[in-house]
Amino acid sequence: MELLYFGHSHISRSADRKLAAQGLGRAHHRALYFIARKPGLTVSELLSLLAITKQSLGRVLNDLTERGLVEARPGERDRRQRLLTLTGAGAAMESELFDDIRERMSAAYVAAGQNAVAGFWAVLEGLIPAEARGQVISLRD
């Protein structure tokens, strides 16, 4: 557990500092990350992914929209839906935040070797309940 906690803490520090300098936090980072992975994500899908309250997500999305990082447009079939996409500025910010994490993860993967990485992925996938795995897999498309 300590390895998971401290590993996550260390790979997140750079992003946390950059976010804090702009008055943003990890919830903003997670929202940017998932919207970048799946442009056109609905608010309800994002709510499910983040597992936070509707009120908390509303604050996060308002912050990101007001800063010109996220756009919400009505759904094509259901106009009540709000489809979320990153603006150019939002994509640039998300990329900058994720690049630091990707570099640290890549260095750790290289140091550990392919067999260790495969085992690590198997452990992480095993931590996700079977009923939630489809949601994770859908982000890979």
C-alpha positions as CSV (number, residue, x, y, z in Angstrom):
1,M,0.0,0.0,0.0
2,E,2.9,2.3,0.8
3,L,4.3,1.8,-2.7
4,L,1.0,2.7,-4.3
5,Y,0.5,5.7,-2.1
6,F,4.0,7.1,-2.4
7,G,4.3,6.2,-6.1
8,H,1.2,8.1,-6.9
9,S,2.2,11.0,-4.7
10,H,5.5,11.4,-6.5
11,I,4.2,11.2,-10.0
12,S,1.5,13.7,-9.2
13,R,3.6,16.4,-7.6
14,S,4.7,18.2,-10.7
15,A,1.1,18.3,-12.0
16,D,-0.2,19.4,-8.5
17,R,2.3,22.3,-8.4
18,K,1.3,23.4,-11.9
19,L,-2.4,23.1,-11.1
20,A,-2.1,24.9,-7.8
21,A,-0.3,27.8,-9.5
22,Q,-3.5,28.3,-11.4
23,G,-5.9,27.8,-8.5
24,L,-6.8,24.3,-9.7
25,G,-6.6,20.9,-8.1
26,R,-6.6,17.1,-8.8
27,A,-10.3,17.0,-9.6
28,H,-9.7,19.5,-12.4
29,H,-6.7,17.4,-13.6
30,R,-8.8,14.2,-13.6
31,A,-11.6,15.9,-15.6
32,L,-9.1,17.2,-18.1
33,Y,-7.5,13.8,-18.4
34,F,-10.7,11.9,-19.1
35,I,-12.2,14.5,-21.4
36,A,-8.9,14.3,-23.4
37,R,-9.1,10.5,-23.6
38,K,-12.7,10.6,-24.8
39,P,-13.8,13.8,-26.5
40,G,-17.5,14.2,-26.6
41,L,-17.8,12.5,-23.2
42,T,-21.1,13.3,-21.5
43,V,-21.3,15.0,-18.1
44,S,-23.0,11.8,-16.8
45,E,-20.2,9.6,-18.1
46,L,-17.6,11.9,-16.5
47,L,-19.6,11.9,-13.3
48,S,-19.5,8.1,-13.3
49,L,-15.8,8.0,-14.0
50,L,-14.8,10.4,-11.3
51,A,-17.2,9.0,-8.7
52,I,-17.8,12.5,-7.2
53,T,-21.0,14.3,-6.5
54,K,-22.9,16.2,-9.1
55,Q,-22.3,19.4,-7.2
56,S,-18.5,18.9,-7.0
57,L,-18.4,18.1,-10.7
58,G,-20.4,21.2,-11.5
59,R,-17.8,23.4,-9.7
60,V,-14.9,21.7,-11.5
61,L,-16.6,22.1,-14.9
62,N,-17.6,25.7,-14.2
63,D,-13.9,26.5,-13.3
64,L,-12.6,24.7,-16.5
65,T,-15.3,26.3,-18.7
66,E,-14.7,29.8,-17.3
67,R,-11.0,29.5,-17.9
68,G,-11.6,28.5,-21.5
69,L,-10.2,24.9,-21.1
70,V,-13.4,22.9,-21.7
71,E,-16.4,23.4,-23.9
72,A,-19.8,21.8,-23.5
73,R,-22.2,21.5,-26.4
74,P,-25.6,19.9,-26.6
75,G,-25.9,16.3,-27.7
76,E,-27.0,15.6,-31.3
77,R,-29.8,13.2,-30.4
78,D,-30.6,14.4,-26.9
79,R,-30.2,18.2,-26.7
80,R,-30.3,18.0,-22.8
81,Q,-27.0,16.1,-22.9
82,R,-23.8,18.1,-22.5
83,L,-20.9,16.8,-24.6
84,L,-17.5,17.8,-23.2
85,T,-14.4,18.6,-25.3
86,L,-11.1,20.3,-24.5
87,T,-10.4,23.6,-26.1
88,G,-6.9,24.2,-27.6
89,A,-5.8,25.7,-24.4
90,G,-7.3,22.8,-22.4
91,A,-5.6,20.2,-24.6
92,A,-2.3,22.0,-24.2
93,M,-2.6,22.1,-20.4
94,E,-3.7,18.5,-20.2
95,S,-0.8,17.4,-22.4
96,E,1.7,19.4,-20.3
97,L,0.4,17.8,-17.1
98,F,0.3,14.3,-18.5
99,D,3.7,14.5,-20.2
100,D,5.4,14.7,-16.8
101,I,3.6,11.6,-15.6
102,R,4.2,9.8,-18.8
103,E,8.0,10.5,-18.6
104,R,8.1,9.2,-15.0
105,M,6.1,6.1,-15.8
106,S,8.2,5.4,-18.9
107,A,11.4,5.6,-16.9
108,A,10.0,3.3,-14.3
109,Y,8.8,0.8,-16.9
110,V,12.2,0.8,-18.6
111,A,14.0,0.2,-15.3
112,A,11.6,-2.6,-14.3
113,G,11.5,-4.5,-17.6
114,Q,8.7,-5.8,-19.7
115,N,7.8,-8.8,-17.5
116,A,7.5,-6.6,-14.5
117,V,5.4,-4.1,-16.4
118,A,3.0,-6.9,-17.5
119,G,2.7,-8.1,-14.0
120,F,2.1,-4.6,-12.7
121,W,-0.7,-4.1,-15.2
122,A,-2.2,-7.4,-14.2
123,V,-2.2,-6.3,-10.6
124,L,-3.7,-2.9,-11.4
125,E,-6.4,-4.5,-13.5
126,G,-7.1,-7.0,-10.7
127,L,-7.8,-4.0,-8.4
128,I,-10.7,-2.8,-10.6
129,P,-14.0,-4.7,-9.9
130,A,-15.1,-6.8,-12.8
131,E,-18.2,-4.7,-13.3
132,A,-16.1,-1.5,-13.7
133,R,-13.6,-2.9,-16.2
134,G,-15.7,-2.2,-19.2
135,Q,-15.7,1.5,-18.3
136,V,-11.9,1.4,-18.2
137,I,-11.6,-0.5,-21.5
138,S,-13.9,2.0,-23.2
139,L,-11.3,4.8,-22.5
140,R,-8.7,2.9,-24.6
141,D,-10.7,3.3,-27.8
